[in-house]
Each structure stands twice: as C-alpha cells, then as structure tokens.
Amino acid sequence: QVQLVESGGGLVQPGRSLRLACVGSGGMLDDYAVGWFRQAPGKEREWVSGCGTSVDFTYYHRSVQGRFAISRDNSKNTVYLQMNRLKPEDTAVYYCAARADPWHTSTEITLSDPNLYDTWGQGTLVTVSS
C-alpha cells in the first residue's frame, strides 16, 4: 500500500503561486489515480483536482479551473499541484489521496469521490493572505 506525504504549503499573498508535492513511498504512484482535496476551517472537505494513471486524464473543480494544474513526475514518484493566481478563498489544508487503478478507469466522477480513495496524506496548510 502506497503511503503519501504532502509538502509545499505555506503563507502566500493573493495572486501569487505555490506548488504542492505529493510524494509516494511503498509503491509506484504511476499505478495509482491521485486526487487533491482541501478543507477550509469550518467547511467540508472539497475535491480540487484529480489525475488518472495517465496525465491525459486530469480534471479540476470549476473554482480552480484555469488556475491550478496537476502533473506527475514518475521518476520522483510525485504528483504536483501547481496553484497560480491564488485567492484568499483557496486557504485550506490540502490533502492528496491515491487509489490503485490498474485498469485505467478513472473518470471525473471517480476522481472527485473521496470515498473511493484508499490512502491519504497528512495534509499541508496553504494560507493566502496579504
């Protein structure tokens, strides 16, 4: 079972960028579908983006479409979330999650469902504030 560790969070001014990393251990992330979720204080967890085992299958929540980009570096066993033009409402703890996807069946619906993921990281805090 792969284990996940997120990094890259921090305090950033509105309009700036951050790149989050989700590093896998104990398994190869290229065999897993990976999703990014976030949870703001007092709010429910929200799906942000997801990537099937191929980067040809990437999806985004409408609130981040055009600003965020998910990518993979299989040589580093890492999935990234590049976040541009950050807004205060992007402030949250960001989590990556993974599930085995040997048949490459991920869709936007399955990638956005937190109940379908087997493994979660501990989260990294992103604060967008001036």
N, C-alpha and C positions, 0 to 999 in steps of 0.2 A: 504494500500500500504506500503510495507516494505521500510524502509529507511536504507541507508548504510553509514558506516564510516570506512575508512581505517586507519591503523596505522602500524608502524614498519619500515618506511623508514628511511634513513639516509645516512651518508658517510661511505663507507667501502672500504678496499683495494682489489685489484684484487685477486681472489682465495678464498676470504672469503665468509661467508654466512650471509643471512638475512632472517627473517621470517615476511612476511606481514600478517596482520589480516584484515578481512572484517567482521565487526560486524553489525548484523541486529537489527532493532527495529521496532515495529509496526506490526510485522508479523514474522512467523517462517520460517527461511531460508531453512529448510528441505523440504518445499513445492515449493522451487524455484530452477531453474537452475542458476548457478552462473558462470560468466566469469571474467577473469582478462585480462586487456588490458594495454598497455603502450603507451606513446607518448614522444618521444625524441625531444629535441629542433630542430625546423626546419623540422621535419618529420611528416608524417601522423600517426594517431593512429594505433596501431598494436595489433592484438589479441595475447595473450600469452598462455592462458590455460583456460579450461572450465570443469565444473563438472555438470553432471545431478543431479537429486534428489537422486540418488544412487552413492556412490563412485565407483561403478563398472563401471561407465561411465565417465572416465576422459580422456582428450585429451590435447595435447601440440603442440605448434608451433615447427617446426623442429629445430629452433635456440636455444630452451631451453630444448628439449627432453633429458632426462638423467641427467639434472642438476636441474630442478625445479620439485616440487611436490605439487599438490593441495590436500587439505584434508578438511574434515568437522569435527566440534565438535558441534553436535546438542544441547548438554547440555548447551553450551555457545552461541548458535545461531551465530556461527562464521565459516567462511571459511578462511583457511590459504593458503598462497603460500610460501612454503619453497624454497628459492633460494640458491643454492650451487654453488661453483666454479664460482663466479661472474666475469664478464668481463667488461671492460670499455664500451663496446657497449650495455651493459644492463642498462646503465644510462638513466633514463626516469622518468616521473611521471607515477605511476602505479594506475590504477583505477579498482575497482571491479564493477560489474553490475549484476543485477538479473532480472529474469522474471519468472512469475508463470508457473509451469509445472506440473499441476495436473495429466496429463495423461502419464508422464514419457516418453516423446517423444524426448528427446534431443539426437542429434547426433553431430558429429564433425562439420558438416556444420552449423547447427543451433547455436551451442555454439560459433562459431567463427564469427558470423554475428552481428556486433554491433547494427544494425537497429532492431533487434528482442528483445532487452532488454528494459525494462520499467523504470528501476531505476538505477541510477549511484551514486557512492560516489564522494567525493570531490577530491580524489587523494592523494597520498603520494609520495614524491620525494625520489628516490634512486639514489645515486651518487657513482659510482665505479671509484676510482682514487687512485693512490699512492701518 
